[in-house]
Structure formats: C-alpha cells, structure tokens
Amino acid sequence: MVDLQVIHEDNHLIAVNKPAGWLVQGDITGDMPISEAVKAYIKDRYDKPGAVYLGTIHRLDRPVSGVVVFARTSKALTRMNKLFQEKAIQKTYWAITDTRPNPLEDHLTHYLIKDTNINKAKAFDRPSNRNKHAKKSELTYSLKAGLAGHHLLEVHPLTGRPHQIRVQLSKIGCPIRGDLKYGHPSPNVDGSIHLHCREMSFIHPVKKEKVVITAEPPDEPVWNLFDL
C-alpha cells in the first residue's frame, strides 16, 4: 500500500501528493490505482460503511508526481469538471532537464496529435492538412535554477492535452530527465520522470473560496540538488 500523503481535505474535495509510478485511475494493467488508496483512507478515517464515493477529476501520467485532486461528492465532481473545461484552474509544474532552454523563458504553442496505439503524442509547429486533427497546445515556462548540469523549469500549461509538457519541452530540445518516450537518453532507476505537479489553485466549487494546494517534490537526489 502506498504511504498516502493527503495535502488537502474537506467535505467535498480531497487531494494527495501522488508518488511517481502510481496510476491515478485503474487501467488494463490491473495495478491498484491511488484512487483506491484514497477510498480506503476515507473509509477508515470516517468509519464509513459500504462503498465510498470518489470522483476522478483529472489525471497525472504514471511516471509523474504531484498534486491530484479527487471529488468526494457528485456535486463537487460536476463543478470541478466545469472549472477544468473553462480553464479556471491554475496549474504549476516543475520539470528538470539536462539541457538549458533557449530562451530562458517563453510561451510555447504547438499542435499535438496523440497516437493511442503507442500512447505517445507528436508536436507540430503549425497546423496543416497532414495534421488537421491536431489540437492546439500552449504553455509557458521559465528557468528557475541550474545546478550540476540540471536545469529546473517552472511550467504553466494553458491547455490540458495528454503528455503536453513532456512533448512540448522535448520539441524545443529539452526532454525531461528520465523521459525515454520523449527523447531523454537514459531512464531513471525507478521508472519515474522528473516532472512534478507542484501546485493547483482554483475557487472552491462549493465554498467559493480560493484554494491553493501545494505538493513537495520527491525526496530523491536530483530534486534535492535544488533548494526547494
């Protein structure tokens, strides 16, 4: 069982700091997702009889760590889904690359197509007849620090495309450390990649108060190079 790190909890929402390597929701592998661990936590903490309701609002890729928010009520799920659709949720990611980006900060726009057969996206600089089904994908990034050949980027995705940060950074020659799928030359020992959902902020769907949820990066040597 995962050592669950709950970082926000109220009557409508619960958020955890997902370790790299865990699924958010079950898939064909049959591996236990972190959503089941959260259900077990709620059942035990509140001594709930029967099944526990938990709505999956969004996902992080399996090798990515950081903030994952779940809905504890159907009302919260519906309203959070609407916030995501309206792009009313601000997300901050941290990524570590071996390559220093040039320029040091930028607004990237690409057009992404995902091949579901190999679970991989491809980025194009502009739309064309060849990629007419590609979806516009935008993010901003800035260099926060560089140390020992590693570069820490802060990334703000403005759209929510699959593998967006991974493929867009790779497109500019800055694949994320450990991300073999998108061009990094070597894997991390544990199969993770150095991409972490650091923070999510939004107006609470029921309380109508601002919520800021922050997750500490993994406690491992490369992340620990930086004074975070």
LINPETA-V853508 format. One record per residue. N is the residue number from 0. RES is the residue in one small letter. PHI is phi in whole degrees, 0 to 359 (NA if undefined). Layout:
# LINPETA-V853508
[[N,RES,PHI] [N,RES,PHI]]
This chain:
# LINPETA-V853508
[[0,m,NA] [1,v,294] [2,d,281] [3,l,290] [4,q,250] [5,v,278] [6,i,244] [7,h,201] [8,e,203] [9,d,212] [10,n,291] [11,h,244] [12,l,227] [13,i,217] [14,a,232] [15,v,231] [16,n,266] [17,k,286] [18,p,289] [19,a,301] [20,g,102] [21,w,263] [22,l,288] [23,v,281] [24,q,226] [25,g,301] [26,d,219] [27,i,292] [28,t,292] [29,g,80] [30,d,291] [31,m,291] [32,p,276] [33,i,292] [34,s,301] [35,e,290] [36,a,294] [37,v,293] [38,k,300] [39,a,297] [40,y,298] [41,i,296] [42,k,301] [43,d,285] [44,r,296] [45,y,252] [46,d,50] [47,k,273] [48,p,280] [49,g,72] [50,a,286] [51,v,258] [52,y,281] [53,l,209] [54,g,259] [55,t,275] [56,i,268] [57,h,207] [58,r,224] [59,l,241] [60,d,302] [61,r,307] [62,p,278] [63,v,259] [64,s,252] [65,g,121] [66,v,296] [67,v,229] [68,v,251] [69,f,242] [70,a,262] [71,r,266] [72,t,224] [73,s,293] [74,k,299] [75,a,295] [76,l,299] [77,t,300] [78,r,287] [79,m,291] [80,n,301] [81,k,294] [82,l,297] [83,f,296] [84,q,298] [85,e,272] [86,k,57] [87,a,261] [88,i,244] [89,q,266] [90,k,239] [91,t,239] [92,y,244] [93,w,246] [94,a,226] [95,i,246] [96,t,236] [97,d,276] [98,t,256] [99,r,284] [100,p,289] [101,n,224] [102,p,285] [103,l,288] [104,e,212] [105,d,193] [106,h,249] [107,l,259] [108,t,232] [109,h,225] [110,y,238] [111,l,252] [112,i,236] [113,k,253] [114,d,269] [115,t,291] [116,n,294] [117,i,244] [118,n,52] [119,k,215] [120,a,258] [121,k,234] [122,a,253] [123,f,242] [124,d,288] [125,r,209] [126,p,286] [127,s,204] [128,n,297] [129,r,289] [130,n,232] [131,k,297] [132,h,264] [133,a,293] [134,k,251] [135,k,298] [136,s,224] [137,e,230] [138,l,206] [139,t,241] [140,y,220] [141,s,211] [142,l,281] [143,k,269] [144,a,196] [145,g,221] [146,l,202] [147,a,53] [148,g,78] [149,h,245] [150,h,233] [151,l,264] [152,l,251] [153,e,258] [154,v,236] [155,h,238] [156,p,290] [157,l,259] [158,t,232] [159,g,238] [160,r,279] [161,p,301] [162,h,62] [163,q,306] [164,i,296] [165,r,299] [166,v,283] [167,q,289] [168,l,294] [169,s,298] [170,k,299] [171,i,265] [172,g,85] [173,c,234] [174,p,299] [175,i,289] [176,r,303] [177,g,89] [178,d,270] [179,l,302] [180,k,300] [181,y,242] [182,g,103] [183,h,286] [184,p,286] [185,s,220] [186,p,276] [187,n,280] [188,v,303] [189,d,269] [190,g,82] [191,s,282] [192,i,235] [193,h,273] [194,l,229] [195,h,222] [196,c,281] [197,r,283] [198,e,206] [199,m,227] [200,s,225] [201,f,191] [202,i,274] [203,h,307] [204,p,294] [205,v,245] [206,k,283] [207,k,62] [208,e,250] [209,k,290] [210,v,240] [211,v,236] [212,i,245] [213,t,238] [214,a,236] [215,e,290] [216,p,291] [217,p,302] [218,d,274] [219,e,212] [220,p,304] [221,v,287] [222,w,301] [223,n,287] [224,l,299] [225,f,262] [226,d,277] [227,l,258]]
